[in-house]
Amino acid sequence: MRSFVLTTAGGISLVLATLAAACGGGGGALSLEEYFQELDTIQNEADERFVAQEEESGEPAEDASEEELADYAREAVGETVTIQRDAANAAGDLDPPDEVEGPHNDLVDALQELTDAVQTVVDEIPDTLTMADLEGLYARFDTPELNEPFMAFDEACVALQSIADENEIDVDLECGEDEGDGTGVATPAG
């Protein structure tokens, strides 16, 4: 079974990576090609953060107490929130070229909403969890509060990918390539 971090972050990684990729430095509008180069660079950085997160967290111990399982879940999903929030903040600082301003802003707004929704999941994790509760936590990622901003994010991502394709800019934003239930959060294998 995939680790909790990887399954919660797997699909969100795509969301994050794509939005994080939209985050460049400030200093005036980038050219269209520079913008998409930033997308690619930052997408790779976000992916690396998720891989490192998964490697550090691993799986909870088989004999973990219910308190330890709750702490594990809060830490794992909380780190996902941190990575998402960093991407959203960086994207908010980006001055995109006019050609991508609308979908870029939609992407940023959707990621901020998604991040807030995932933070709500973290905030609602009780003080104790059983292993069944931990696996049941995945159901919390299939809610309108998460689905709606993910769908808005994906629509903006597709719009950005279309702009890149129309301008013959070689970038793959990996839009809509989640492994889960449409939320961008991969679900555990049955």
C-alpha positions in Angstrom: 0.0 0.0 0.0 1.3 3.5 -0.8 2.3 5.6 2.1 -0.2 8.0 3.6 1.9 11.0 2.6 2.3 9.8 -1.0 -1.4 9.0 -1.4 -2.5 12.3 0.1 0.2 14.2 -1.7 0.3 12.2 -4.9 -2.5 14.0 -6.7 -2.1 17.2 -4.8 1.5 17.1 -6.0 0.2 17.6 -9.5 -1.9 20.4 -8.4 0.9 21.9 -6.4 3.6 21.2 -8.9 1.6 22.8 -11.7 0.7 25.9 -9.7 4.1 26.1 -8.1 5.4 26.0 -11.6 3.3 29.1 -12.3 5.3 30.8 -9.5 8.3 32.7 -10.8 10.1 35.6 -9.4 8.6 39.1 -9.4 10.2 42.0 -11.2 7.7 42.8 -14.0 5.8 40.6 -16.4 7.8 37.7 -17.9 7.7 36.9 -21.6 5.4 34.1 -22.4 8.4 31.7 -23.0 10.0 32.8 -19.7 6.7 32.3 -17.9 6.4 28.7 -19.1 10.1 28.1 -18.4 9.4 29.1 -14.8 6.4 26.8 -14.8 8.7 23.8 -15.6 11.4 24.7 -13.2 9.1 25.3 -10.2 7.0 22.2 -11.1 10.2 20.1 -10.7 11.0 21.8 -7.4 7.5 21.1 -6.0 7.8 17.5 -7.1 11.1 17.2 -5.3 9.5 18.6 -2.1 6.8 16.0 -2.3 9.2 13.2 -2.9 11.3 14.3 0.1 8.2 14.6 2.2 7.2 11.1 1.3 10.6 9.7 2.1 10.8 11.4 5.4 7.4 10.4 6.6 7.2 6.9 5.3 4.5 4.7 6.8 3.4 4.9 10.4 4.7 2.1 12.7 2.5 -1.0 12.8 2.3 -0.7 16.6 1.7 3.1 16.6 -0.7 4.3 19.3 -3.9 6.1 18.3 -2.3 9.4 19.4 0.8 8.7 17.2 -1.4 7.9 14.2 -3.2 11.3 14.7 0.1 13.1 15.0 1.3 11.3 11.9 -1.7 12.3 9.9 -1.6 15.9 11.0 2.1 16.2 10.2 1.8 14.4 6.8 -1.2 16.4 5.5 0.1 19.6 7.2 3.3 19.4 5.2 1.2 19.1 2.0 -0.6 22.3 3.1 2.8 24.0 3.6 4.0 23.1 0.2 0.7 24.2 -1.4 0.7 27.5 0.5 4.2 28.2 -0.5 3.3 27.7 -4.1 0.1 29.8 -3.8 2.1 32.6 -2.2 4.8 32.5 -4.8 2.3 32.4 -7.6 0.5 35.4 -6.1 3.8 37.4 -6.4 4.2 36.5 -10.1 3.5 39.2 -12.7 2.3 37.0 -15.6 2.3 38.1 -19.2 -1.1 39.4 -20.5 -1.7 36.2 -22.5 -1.9 34.1 -19.3 -3.1 36.5 -16.7 -6.7 35.2 -16.5 -5.9 31.5 -16.3 -2.9 32.2 -14.0 -5.1 34.2 -11.6 -7.7 31.4 -11.7 -5.0 28.9 -11.0 -3.7 30.9 -8.0 -7.2 31.4 -6.6 -8.1 27.8 -6.9 -4.9 26.6 -5.2 -5.5 29.0 -2.4 -9.0 27.6 -1.9 -7.7 24.1 -2.2 -5.0 24.8 0.4 -7.6 26.2 2.8 -9.8 23.2 2.3 -6.9 20.8 3.0 -6.0 22.9 6.1 -9.5 22.4 7.3 -9.0 18.6 7.0 -5.8 19.0 9.1 -7.6 21.1 11.7 -10.4 18.5 12.1 -8.1 15.5 12.7 -9.0 14.3 16.2 -6.5 13.7 19.0 -6.6 9.9 18.3 -7.0 7.8 15.2 -7.2 4.1 14.6 -5.6 2.6 11.5 -9.1 2.3 10.0 -9.7 6.0 10.9 -6.4 6.9 9.1 -7.5 5.1 6.0 -11.0 6.7 6.3 -9.3 10.1 6.3 -9.0 9.7 2.5 -12.8 10.1 2.2 -12.3 13.7 3.5 -10.5 14.5 0.3 -13.6 13.7 -1.8 -15.8 16.7 -0.8 -17.2 19.6 -2.7 -14.8 21.9 -0.7 -11.9 20.1 -2.3 -13.4 19.0 -5.6 -14.6 22.4 -6.7 -11.3 24.2 -6.3 -9.4 21.3 -7.8 -11.7 21.4 -10.9 -11.2 25.1 -11.2 -7.5 24.6 -10.9 -7.5 21.9 -13.6 -9.5 24.1 -15.9 -7.0 26.9 -15.5 -4.2 24.4 -16.0 -5.7 23.2 -19.2 -6.1 26.8 -20.4 -2.5 27.5 -19.7 -1.4 24.3 -21.4 -3.4 25.4 -24.5 -1.7 28.7 -24.6 1.7 27.0 -24.4 0.8 24.6 -27.1 -0.6 27.4 -29.4 2.6 29.2 -29.0 4.7 26.1 -29.6 6.3 26.3 -26.1 7.5 22.9 -25.0 6.0 22.3 -21.5 3.8 19.6 -20.0 1.8 21.0 -17.1 0.4 17.5 -16.4 -3.2 18.8 -16.2 -5.8 16.3 -14.9 -3.3 13.5 -14.4 -4.4 12.7 -10.8 -4.6 9.1 -9.7 -7.6 9.4 -7.4 -11.1 10.4 -7.3 -11.1 13.7 -9.2 -10.0 15.8 -6.2 -6.3 15.7 -7.1 -5.7 13.5 -4.1 -4.8 9.9 -4.8 -6.8 7.4 -2.9 -5.5 4.2 -1.4 -5.6 1.0 -3.3 -8.4 -1.2 -2.1 
